[in-house]
């Protein structure tokens, strides 16, 4: 198994004390090594994170987001799993803001579609109790089938 041990010597320098070159697995080519998580920093890049958030806000799926970021010609590739992980972490950071974000989305929908309607019911302390919305498609389904 490959290993490298380093020790601090009296003369104030780090010195390699043990070096074992033989690996217990096959080595990847440099082209494939780019895909290793340890070699990939694109998912940690603030510009890539912002782009992921913007594309996700536009309704683009994580696999398409990964393809778009990889098409920028960056040396490091980003995987769909890394996009999903970032979006999940971003969503968890917004806990407590969901009702506000949903209300903002519904207000945008109302401005775009005159047949869109929504209502929100809150407790006395301002906690969201229930939410209702209907768009043109659901209204048409109810009219035709008495069901959504």
C-alpha positions in Angstrom: 0.0 0.0 0.0 1.4 3.4 -0.9 2.4 5.6 2.0 4.5 8.6 2.9 5.7 9.4 6.4 7.3 12.7 7.3 9.1 13.6 10.5 10.5 16.7 12.1 14.2 16.5 12.6 16.5 18.3 15.1 17.9 20.6 12.4 14.5 22.2 11.9 13.4 20.6 8.7 10.7 18.1 7.7 12.3 14.9 6.3 10.6 11.9 4.5 11.2 9.0 6.8 9.2 6.3 4.9 8.2 6.2 1.3 6.3 3.2 -0.1 5.5 3.6 -3.8 3.5 0.4 -4.5 -0.3 0.9 -4.7 -3.0 -1.7 -3.8 -5.3 -0.5 -6.6 -4.9 0.6 -10.2 -4.2 4.2 -10.8 -6.4 6.4 -12.9 -5.3 8.4 -15.9 -4.9 12.2 -15.4 -8.0 12.7 -17.5 -10.1 10.5 -15.1 -8.4 11.9 -12.0 -10.1 15.3 -12.8 -13.4 13.7 -11.8 -12.2 12.7 -8.3 -13.8 14.8 -5.6 -10.4 15.7 -4.2 -9.4 17.3 -7.5 -12.6 19.1 -8.0 -13.1 22.6 -6.6 -15.7 23.9 -9.1 -18.5 23.0 -6.6 -16.8 25.2 -4.0 -16.3 28.1 -6.3 -18.6 31.0 -5.4 -19.2 31.9 -9.0 -20.2 28.3 -9.7 -22.5 28.3 -6.7 -24.2 31.5 -7.8 -24.7 30.1 -11.3 -26.2 26.9 -9.8 -28.6 29.0 -7.7 -29.6 31.2 -10.6 -30.1 28.3 -13.0 -32.1 26.4 -10.4 -34.3 29.4 -9.8 -35.1 29.4 -13.5 -36.4 25.8 -13.1 -33.4 24.0 -14.7 -32.8 20.5 -13.5 -29.5 19.6 -11.7 -28.2 17.4 -14.6 -28.6 20.3 -17.0 -27.0 22.7 -14.5 -24.0 20.4 -14.3 -23.8 20.3 -18.1 -24.0 24.1 -18.4 -21.3 24.7 -15.8 -19.0 22.0 -17.4 -19.6 23.7 -20.8 -17.8 26.8 -19.6 -14.5 25.1 -20.3 -13.4 24.9 -16.7 -10.6 22.4 -16.0 -12.6 20.9 -13.2 -15.8 19.1 -14.0 -18.9 19.2 -11.7 -21.2 16.3 -11.2 -25.0 16.2 -10.9 -24.5 14.9 -7.4 -22.5 18.0 -6.4 -25.2 20.2 -7.8 -27.9 18.3 -5.9 -25.7 18.5 -2.7 -25.3 22.3 -3.1 -29.0 22.9 -3.7 -29.9 20.7 -0.7 -27.5 22.6 1.5 -28.8 25.9 0.2 -32.4 24.8 0.8 -31.5 23.7 4.4 -30.0 27.2 5.0 -33.4 28.7 4.1 -35.4 26.9 6.7 -37.9 29.3 8.2 -38.1 31.4 5.1 -40.1 28.9 3.0 -43.5 30.6 3.6 -42.0 33.9 2.5 -40.4 32.4 -0.6 -43.7 30.6 -1.5 -45.7 33.8 -1.1 -43.2 35.7 -3.2 -43.5 33.0 -5.9 -47.3 33.0 -5.8 -47.3 36.8 -6.1 -45.1 36.5 -9.2 -47.5 33.9 -10.6 -50.5 36.2 -10.0 -48.8 39.0 -11.9 -48.2 36.6 -14.8 -51.5 34.7 -14.8 -54.8 36.5 -14.1 -56.4 33.1 -13.4 -54.0 32.3 -10.6 -55.3 32.7 -7.1 -53.8 31.9 -3.7 -54.6 32.4 0.0 -52.6 31.8 3.1 -54.0 31.3 6.6 -51.8 32.1 9.6 -52.1 31.6 13.4 -52.3 34.5 15.8 -48.5 34.3 16.2 -48.0 34.5 12.4 -47.2 30.8 11.9 -48.5 29.5 8.6 -51.4 27.1 9.1 -52.6 26.4 5.6 -52.2 27.5 2.0 -54.4 27.2 -1.1 -53.7 28.0 -4.7 -55.4 27.4 -8.0 -54.2 28.1 -11.5 -56.0 28.0 -14.9 -55.2 24.3 -15.4 -56.6 23.2 -12.0 -59.7 25.4 -12.5 -60.4 23.9 -15.9 -59.9 20.3 -14.5 -62.4 21.1 -11.7 -64.9 22.6 -14.2 -64.7 19.5 -16.5 -64.3 16.7 -13.9 -65.4 18.3 -10.6 -61.9 17.2 -9.4 -58.3 18.4 -9.7 
